[in-house]
Structure formats: C-alpha cells, structure tokens
Amino acid sequence: NAGYRLFNLALLVATYAGASALPLFAAAREEQRAELARLGRALAGAGLVLALAVAALAEPMLVLAFGADYAPAAPALRALAVAIAAIHVSAWTLTRLTAEGRSGAIAALSFLALALNLGLDLWWIPIHGALGAAWATSATEVSVMLLALAAPRRGGAR
C-alpha cells in the first residue's frame, strides 16, 4: 500500500531520535532527566505536527509520490497519521525503558501489541480492507504509547 510507504518515511525521525538517545538515557543523572523529558516533549510535538500535515495533505502527497492512481489510498494514510503521532511518543518512552534495563516490560508490551494488532487485522481487514489495516495499526500504536507511558520508572516513579 502506498500509504504505508509514506507512513514508514514519516517514522524515520522517531526511530532515529529514539535510537540516538539511548546513550543519553543510559548515562543520564537525575539533573539531566528534565532535559531528556524536554527533548521527548519536543519529539512528541514534532510527531503531532507531522501527523497533522500527513492527515491534511494525504491525497496530494500520494499523487506527488506515486501518481493520480494512488489518490484513493488517502483515507488509509490519514488513518495512519494517528499512529505517526503515537510512535513519536512511544519511541522516546521505549528508549527510556531500554536504558533502564526494562526488557521484560518491553517484551510484554510487544507481545500485547502483536496480539492486539493481529486481532484487529483479522476483524477489520475483511470488512474495511486497507483502511481497516490502517486503523488497526493506529489503534495498536496508541495502545503501545499508553502502555509505555504507564510503565513505572525504575524505583516506582512514572
């Protein structure tokens, strides 16, 4: 699906920001955590702006990138914009969990996300096709974001 190609492009910022922040999280002292939180909020804000732009410009983006035949994929790309915003938050949060050695929490979260996405795909794709797949992806990514944000920090704080 052309929408997923543009969706994956939009995730590069979140992916690389999260990966490059791992050493910062791992070495951070308490006084540096506020700066990391500020950077995380900036990444979330960038994700929101990017998601809004993708939602607003889905059809022209698809036409520019792939031609007029791909304009019907715009609703699926708009649905994926929700996931773009969520992933920009969860990438940062999951990086923090990784730096804290919380691989068990990440594994559990990943398993739950896999189960949710598979279930939603099996339910929504036969009914809604590519749009159902896009909404299943967005619902899964919002769930990952919420669960990652709810995971307690080392020492019990959130």
N, C-alpha and C positions, 0 to 999 in steps of 0.2 A: 504494500500500500504506500502510495506517495506521501500520505500524511505522516506515516511512521518514519519515513526518511527525514523529513523536515523536523519532526519531533526529536529524533536522535541527534540531529545537529544542534538543536536548542539545548540539549543536555550537556554539551561539552563543557560549558562554563562551570556548571555544578560539579561535574565529575572531576575536572582538573583542579578546581578550587579545593574541593574536599581532599583529594589525594595530596596536594601540595601542603595542606595544613596539618597533615598527620605529624610531622616532626615538631611543629609548633605546639600542638596539643600535648604530645608526649613529654616535651621539656618544660611546659608552662608551669610557672609558680602561681601561687594564689593571686598575686597582684596582676599577673598577666591574663588571668581568666576573663577579666572585664573587657580587655581589648579583643580577645578572641570572640567573646559574645557580641561585641560591636561589629566585628567583621562578619559574624554569622548573620546578624540582622541586615547588614548591607547586602550579603549574598541573597537572603530571602527577598529583600526589596528588589534586587535586580531580577530575580526569578519572577516576581509578580509583574514587573514592567514587561519582561519578555513574554510572559504568558498572555498578558492583555494585548500586546502587539500581535502575537500569533493569532489570538482569537479574533481581533479586529481585521487583520489582513490575511486571513487564511486563504481565501479564494485567489486574490492577486498573487500571493506568494507561490501557490501551487501552479498557477498559469505561467508565471515567470520562470519557475524552475523546471516544469515538466510539459508545459503546453496546455492549450484550452481543453483537451480531452480529460484533464485531471481536475478540473474545477469541481466536479461532483464529490470529490474527496474532502471538500472544505468542512462539512459538518463533523467528520471524524477528526480532522485536525483541530477544530475548535474544541471538541470534547477532550482532546489530549492536552490542551492548554492548561487545564486544571492540574494534570499530572506534572507539567513543567514547573508550575509554582510549588507544588508539594515536594518535588525532588530537589529543588534548590534549598529547601529547608532540611530535608532528611539527609542529604549528602553530608552536610556540615555536622548534623547531630550524630549520624552513624560514625563519622570520623572521630568525634569525641569519644564515643563508646569504644571504638577500636583502640584508641590511645590509652583508655582506662583499663584495657585488658578484658573487656566485657564481651568476649567472643561467644559465650553461651547465650547472652541476651540477643546478640545479633543473629545467631543461628536460629533461635526460637522465633524471632521476628521474621526471618527469611522463610522459615517453614510455614508460618501462618500466612504470609503474603502469597506464597506459592499456592497454598490450599485455597485461599480466597480467590485469587486470580483464575485458577483452574475452574472453580465452581461457577464464578461469574461468566467466564468464557463459555462454559458448557450450557449455561442458562440463556445468555444474551445473544451470542453469535447466531444460533439458529433462528432467532426471532428478528434480530436487528442487523445482522451481517457485520460489516466493518465498523459501523457506528457502535454496535454492541461491544465489539472488541475494544474500541477506544474508551468507552465509558467504563468497561471492566478494568482497563489499565489505570484510568484516573481514580476509580474507587479504591483500587489496591494501593496506589501510591499515596493517596490521602491517608489510608489506614496505616501504612508504614510510617508516614510522617508523625501521625498522632501517637502511635505506639513508641516510636523512638523518642519523641518529646516527653512521653510519660515515664520512660525508663529512668529510675533514680540514678543519680551520680554516685560515684564511689563515696562511701561514707553516708549514704542515705539521702543526701540533698538532691533536689531536682535542678 
